[in-house]
Amino acid sequence: MSGFFKSSVGRKVAMALSAFFLMFFLIIHLAVNITSLFSEDLFNELSHFMGTNPLVQFALQPVLVFGVIFHFVLGFILEIKNKKANGVAYAKNNGAANSSWMSRNMIWSGAAILAFIVLHFIDFWIPEVNHKYIAALPEDPVRYFHELQEKFVPLWRVAFYVIAFVFLGLHLAHGFTSAFQSMGVTAGRKKALQNFGKIYSIIIPLGFIIVALFHHFNH
């Protein structure tokens, strides 16, 4: 296993697999959040299930946290190793003429997303852990919608979220196709994957932005 991670191919495959996992999680997360736009009851029901189901809490959630940390740490490692090897940035090929701005700046968009994840954990995950496991407060199945609205009252937080999701879109625009390419499945499908990746990288961030703006203006 250590030999797998020592090889450049192994690291790229691991990076791609963690990317697939996180992209799937984004779909699930957005699907739950979107329900808050039209049904307070449904959002509370789904959030309560996700927040109290033992499988989600004690199996999937630790995997998610590990996946986030693993993906970004490995991304920084790839950046450092590539710079040491040939002096070019992660995912950079032969200069600006042969690669997009997004591919040459994945490390910076990734850093911006990581900063957002820290804020997101502070806003939602840490209070949730405190509520259930530290303060051990009684569970309220209808508290989630109100808590979500309260987070998007301050304009600075909404602005930060919007900017972070713009960076997420830029990151996904290149990372989506790159992940498939690392797994060797782009042969004959690269154009289709690029088009699907563009759609994904627009819809997912835009959906989260709409949720934030909706609750800010409709609080």
C-alpha positions as CSV (number, residue, x, y, z in Angstrom):
1,M,0.0,0.0,0.0
2,S,2.8,2.4,0.8
3,G,4.3,1.7,-2.6
4,F,1.0,2.6,-4.2
5,F,1.1,6.0,-2.7
6,K,4.7,6.5,-3.5
7,S,4.0,6.3,-7.3
8,S,2.7,9.2,-9.2
9,V,0.0,7.0,-10.8
10,G,-1.1,5.7,-7.4
11,R,-1.4,9.2,-5.9
12,K,-3.4,10.4,-9.0
13,V,-5.8,7.4,-8.7
14,A,-6.2,8.0,-5.0
15,M,-6.9,11.7,-5.7
16,A,-9.5,10.7,-8.3
17,L,-11.3,8.2,-6.1
18,S,-11.5,10.8,-3.2
19,A,-12.8,13.3,-5.8
20,F,-15.6,11.0,-6.9
21,F,-16.6,10.4,-3.3
22,L,-16.8,14.1,-2.6
23,M,-18.6,14.9,-5.8
24,F,-21.2,12.3,-4.9
25,F,-21.6,13.8,-1.5
26,L,-22.1,17.2,-2.9
27,I,-25.1,15.9,-4.9
28,I,-26.7,14.4,-1.7
29,H,-25.9,17.5,0.3
30,L,-27.5,19.8,-2.3
31,A,-30.5,17.6,-2.7
32,V,-31.2,17.9,1.1
33,N,-30.6,21.6,1.1
34,I,-32.8,22.3,-1.9
35,T,-35.8,21.0,0.0
36,S,-35.5,23.9,2.3
37,L,-36.6,26.2,-0.5
38,F,-40.1,24.7,-0.7
39,S,-40.8,22.5,2.3
40,E,-39.7,23.3,5.9
41,D,-41.1,20.0,7.1
42,L,-39.3,17.9,4.5
43,F,-36.0,19.6,5.2
44,N,-36.4,19.1,8.9
45,E,-37.3,15.4,8.4
46,L,-34.4,14.7,6.1
47,S,-32.0,16.7,8.4
48,H,-33.2,14.9,11.4
49,F,-32.7,11.5,9.7
50,M,-29.2,12.5,8.7
51,G,-28.4,13.8,12.1
52,T,-29.7,10.9,14.1
53,N,-29.2,7.8,12.0
54,P,-26.4,5.7,13.5
55,L,-25.1,4.6,10.1
56,V,-24.8,8.2,8.9
57,Q,-23.4,9.5,12.1
58,F,-20.9,6.8,13.1
59,A,-19.9,5.3,9.7
60,L,-20.5,7.6,6.8
61,Q,-19.7,10.9,8.6
62,P,-16.2,9.8,9.8
63,V,-15.5,8.6,6.2
64,L,-16.6,11.9,4.9
65,V,-14.4,13.9,7.2
66,F,-11.5,11.6,6.3
67,G,-12.3,12.0,2.6
68,V,-12.2,15.8,2.8
69,I,-8.9,15.8,4.7
70,F,-7.3,13.1,2.5
71,H,-8.3,14.9,-0.7
72,F,-6.9,18.3,0.2
73,V,-3.8,17.0,1.9
74,L,-3.0,14.8,-1.1
75,G,-3.6,17.7,-3.4
76,F,-1.0,19.8,-1.5
77,I,1.4,16.9,-1.6
78,L,1.0,16.5,-5.3
79,E,1.6,20.3,-5.7
80,I,4.8,20.1,-3.7
81,K,6.1,17.0,-5.5
82,N,5.4,18.4,-8.9
83,K,7.2,21.6,-8.1
84,K,10.2,19.7,-6.9
85,A,10.1,17.5,-9.9
86,N,9.9,20.1,-12.7
87,G,8.9,23.4,-11.2
88,V,5.4,23.5,-12.5
89,A,2.1,23.6,-10.6
90,Y,-0.2,20.7,-10.0
91,A,-2.2,19.7,-13.1
92,K,-0.1,22.1,-15.2
93,N,1.1,20.7,-18.5
94,N,3.1,22.9,-20.8
95,G,2.4,26.5,-19.8
96,A,-0.6,28.7,-20.4
97,A,-0.8,27.8,-24.0
98,N,-1.6,24.2,-23.3
99,S,-3.6,24.4,-20.1
100,S,-6.5,26.4,-18.8
101,W,-6.3,28.9,-16.0
102,M,-8.4,26.5,-13.8
103,S,-6.0,23.6,-14.3
104,R,-3.0,25.8,-13.5
105,N,-4.6,27.1,-10.3
106,M,-6.3,24.1,-8.8
107,I,-4.2,24.4,-5.7
108,W,-5.5,28.0,-5.0
109,S,-9.1,27.2,-5.7
110,G,-8.6,24.1,-3.4
111,A,-7.2,26.3,-0.7
112,A,-10.2,28.7,-0.9
113,I,-12.6,25.7,-0.7
114,L,-10.7,24.3,2.3
115,A,-11.1,27.7,4.1
116,F,-14.8,27.5,3.3
117,I,-15.0,24.0,4.7
118,V,-13.5,25.2,7.9
119,L,-16.1,27.9,8.2
120,H,-18.8,25.4,7.3
121,F,-17.7,23.0,10.0
122,I,-17.7,25.9,12.5
123,D,-21.2,27.0,11.4
124,F,-22.9,23.6,11.3
125,W,-20.8,20.5,12.2
126,I,-19.2,21.7,15.5
127,P,-22.5,23.2,16.9
128,E,-24.2,19.9,15.9
129,V,-21.6,17.8,17.8
130,N,-21.9,20.2,20.8
131,H,-25.7,19.9,20.8
132,K,-25.8,16.1,20.7
133,Y,-22.7,14.9,22.4
134,I,-21.2,17.6,24.7
135,A,-24.2,19.7,25.9
136,A,-26.4,16.6,25.4
137,L,-29.5,18.7,24.7
138,P,-32.8,17.1,23.9
139,E,-33.3,16.4,20.2
140,D,-35.7,18.7,18.5
141,P,-36.8,17.3,15.1
142,V,-37.9,20.7,13.8
143,R,-34.9,22.8,14.8
144,Y,-32.9,22.4,11.6
145,F,-34.8,24.8,9.3
146,H,-34.6,27.6,11.8
147,E,-30.9,27.0,12.4
148,L,-30.2,27.1,8.6
149,Q,-32.0,30.4,8.2
150,E,-30.2,31.9,11.2
151,K,-26.8,31.1,9.6
152,F,-27.6,33.1,6.5
153,V,-28.8,36.3,8.2
154,P,-25.3,38.0,8.2
155,L,-24.5,39.4,4.8
156,W,-20.7,38.8,5.3
157,R,-21.4,35.1,5.7
158,V,-23.6,34.9,2.7
159,A,-21.0,36.8,0.6
160,F,-18.3,34.4,1.8
161,Y,-20.4,31.4,0.9
162,V,-21.1,32.7,-2.5
163,I,-17.5,33.4,-3.2
164,A,-16.5,30.0,-1.9
165,F,-19.0,28.3,-4.2
166,V,-17.7,30.2,-7.2
167,F,-14.3,28.8,-6.4
168,L,-15.9,25.4,-6.0
169,G,-17.3,25.7,-9.5
170,L,-13.9,26.7,-10.9
171,H,-12.3,23.7,-9.1
172,L,-14.9,21.3,-10.4
173,A,-14.7,22.6,-13.9
174,H,-11.3,21.1,-14.3
175,G,-11.3,18.5,-11.5
176,F,-14.4,16.6,-12.8
177,T,-12.7,15.6,-16.1
178,S,-9.3,15.3,-14.5
179,A,-10.6,12.6,-12.1
180,F,-12.0,10.5,-14.9
181,Q,-8.8,11.0,-16.9
182,S,-6.7,9.8,-13.9
183,M,-8.8,6.6,-13.9
184,G,-8.2,6.1,-17.6
185,V,-11.8,6.3,-18.7
186,T,-11.7,9.3,-21.0
187,A,-10.8,7.5,-24.2
188,G,-13.4,8.4,-26.7
189,R,-15.5,10.1,-24.0
190,K,-13.4,13.2,-23.2
191,K,-15.6,15.7,-24.9
192,A,-18.8,14.2,-23.4
193,L,-17.2,14.2,-19.9
194,Q,-16.0,17.8,-20.3
195,N,-19.5,18.9,-21.3
196,F,-21.1,17.0,-18.4
197,G,-18.4,18.3,-16.1
198,K,-19.2,21.9,-17.1
199,I,-22.9,21.3,-16.3
200,Y,-22.1,19.7,-13.0
201,S,-19.6,22.5,-12.1
202,I,-22.3,25.1,-12.7
203,I,-25.4,23.4,-11.3
204,I,-23.9,22.2,-8.0
205,P,-22.4,25.5,-6.8
206,L,-25.3,27.5,-8.2
207,G,-27.7,25.4,-6.2
208,F,-25.9,26.1,-3.0
209,I,-25.7,29.8,-3.8
210,I,-29.5,29.9,-4.4
211,V,-30.1,28.3,-1.0
212,A,-27.9,30.8,0.8
213,L,-29.4,33.8,-1.0
214,F,-33.0,32.5,-0.6
215,H,-32.7,32.2,3.2
216,H,-30.9,35.5,3.5
217,F,-33.6,37.4,1.7
218,N,-36.5,35.4,3.1
219,H,-35.6,35.3,6.7
